[in-house]
Amino acid sequence: MGMTGTRWLGHRRVQVGVALAVALVAAASVWRPWSDDLPDDAAFVIGDRVVTVAELDARNDSLRALYGVEEPSAGDARASFRRQAAKSMAIGIVLDRAVAEAGIEVPDATVDQTLGGFIDQRFQGDRAAFVASLGNVSTSEKVVRAEVRRQIALRELLAAIAGDVTVSRAELRTEFEQRRDRLGTPDRRRVRNVVVADEQAAREIRDRLDAGADPGRIARRASIDGATRDAGGDLGAVARADLLPEVGEAVFATPAGSAYGPVQGSQGWNVGVVVEVLPAVPATFAAVRADLRRQVTGERTEATWSAWLAERIKAADIRYRAAYRPKDPYDVTAWDQSAVAGTEPRP
């Protein structure tokens, strides 16, 4: 459990743990008013290929096994999931065709090396343990190898489409000036936070803190936040954006050495002490140059990729059955496996 009171950041659930870089994939589609004029078992049609509901379900099963992608059981969440799943499968077919057209082939040795590195890192080189883990999620090494091969091919395709993206020093300096305010370190606070279940208990703790009680000791004894309790409620140095809005407002209105709260957060009532105020640190070009170059290069790469893919999508003739048609059929945005899965919240 993460620190209570902070914004839920979210992380990908990876049951098999295939911690391989997944290429950025844009998603969009073209649909027709007569999109329900499809074979009875079709989820969508792309060109002359019919993709059945059974095929879509099988792909969803693979995502569950490889990445922990769970389909909601019912309601609007399930309907939204299935629309996004159809969209992602359609875009996957478009990309697989582009890989084939580009003549990209991934040698077995490259797959072996990538998969072997993963096994060394996550299973200390124990292949038997790796294979056993696949059985736990009802998949096989063959399925994993195919996914590894596909992701390597997509990275090669991305590199081929984007080309050699360069950013001159002058361009980088211009980007720095435009982003200077966002590149510096914002105001932060070092905080000891206590979380309790009800407002009355929080008010009693606030009275004790105002009287000079040790917030760390109180947190260890009373806080229900398991992630920070043993650390005496220490949240570390947090920016306002790291906190839920109502908690951030209370914390950042409090001077160093003073108590704040009670204020209700996502897990309970928060009360604590601002230990230290850390002022903002302006960015300097020298300090952020390397990171900024990577950021700008990535943005330009993604822009080139997205523009290219949008054209591929428009030419693909994708027609969805109404129940599977995505709400944003023309959108071209960054996509990966978690776009279908959503994120698992971590407080």
Secondary structure as the mmCIF struct_conf table of DSSP 4:
data_model
#
loop_
_struct_conf.conf_type_id
_struct_conf.id
_struct_conf.beg_label_comp_id
_struct_conf.beg_label_asym_id
_struct_conf.beg_label_seq_id
_struct_conf.end_label_comp_id
_struct_conf.end_label_asym_id
_struct_conf.end_label_seq_id
TURN_TY1_P TURN_TY1_P1 THR A 4 GLY A 5
STRN STRN1 THR A 6 THR A 6
HELX_LH_PP_P HELX_LH_PP_P1 ARG A 7 TRP A 8
STRN STRN2 HIS A 11 HIS A 11
BEND BEND1 GLN A 15 VAL A 16
HELX_LH_PP_P HELX_LH_PP_P2 ALA A 21 LEU A 24
STRN STRN3 VAL A 25 ALA A 27
TURN_TY1_P TURN_TY1_P2 PRO A 33 ASP A 36
BEND BEND2 LEU A 38 LEU A 38
TURN_TY1_P TURN_TY1_P3 ASP A 40 ASP A 41
STRN STRN4 ALA A 42 ILE A 46
TURN_TY1_P TURN_TY1_P4 GLY A 47 ASP A 48
STRN STRN5 ARG A 49 THR A 52
HELX_RH_AL_P HELX_RH_AL_P1 VAL A 53 TYR A 67
BEND BEND3 SER A 73 ALA A 74
HELX_RH_AL_P HELX_RH_AL_P2 GLY A 75 GLU A 101
TURN_TY1_P TURN_TY1_P5 ALA A 102 GLY A 103
HELX_RH_AL_P HELX_RH_AL_P3 ASP A 108 PHE A 123
TURN_TY1_P TURN_TY1_P6 GLN A 124 GLY A 125
HELX_RH_AL_P HELX_RH_AL_P4 ARG A 127 ASN A 136
TURN_TY1_P TURN_TY1_P7 VAL A 137 SER A 138
HELX_RH_AL_P HELX_RH_AL_P5 GLU A 141 ALA A 162
HELX_RH_AL_P HELX_RH_AL_P6 ARG A 169 LEU A 183
BEND BEND4 GLY A 184 GLY A 184
STRN STRN6 THR A 185 THR A 185
HELX_LH_PP_P HELX_LH_PP_P3 PRO A 186 ASP A 187
STRN STRN7 ARG A 188 VAL A 196
BEND BEND5 ALA A 197 ASP A 198
HELX_RH_AL_P HELX_RH_AL_P7 GLU A 199 ASP A 210
TURN_TY1_P TURN_TY1_P8 ALA A 211 GLY A 212
HELX_RH_AL_P HELX_RH_AL_P8 PRO A 215 ALA A 222
HELX_RH_AL_P HELX_RH_AL_P9 GLY A 226 ARG A 229
TURN_TY1_P TURN_TY1_P9 ASP A 230 GLY A 233
STRN STRN8 ASP A 234 ALA A 239
HELX_RH_3T_P HELX_RH_3T_P1 ARG A 240 ASP A 242
STRN STRN9 LEU A 243 LEU A 243
HELX_RH_AL_P HELX_RH_AL_P10 PRO A 245 PHE A 252
TURN_TY1_P TURN_TY1_P10 ALA A 253 ALA A 253
BEND BEND6 THR A 254 THR A 254
TURN_TY1_P TURN_TY1_P11 ALA A 256 GLY A 257
STRN STRN10 ALA A 259 GLN A 264
BEND BEND7 SER A 266 GLY A 268
STRN STRN11 TRP A 269 LEU A 278
STRN STRN12 VAL A 281 VAL A 281
HELX_RH_AL_P HELX_RH_AL_P11 PHE A 285 LYS A 314
TURN_TY1_P TURN_TY1_P12 ALA A 315 ALA A 315
BEND BEND8 ALA A 316 ALA A 316
STRN STRN13 ILE A 318 TYR A 320
HELX_RH_3T_P HELX_RH_3T_P2 ALA A 322 TYR A 324
BEND BEND9 LYS A 327 LYS A 327
TURN_TY1_P TURN_TY1_P13 PRO A 329 TYR A 330
STRN STRN14 THR A 333 TRP A 335
HELX_RH_AL_P HELX_RH_AL_P12 GLN A 337 ALA A 341
STRN STRN15 GLU A 344 GLU A 344
#
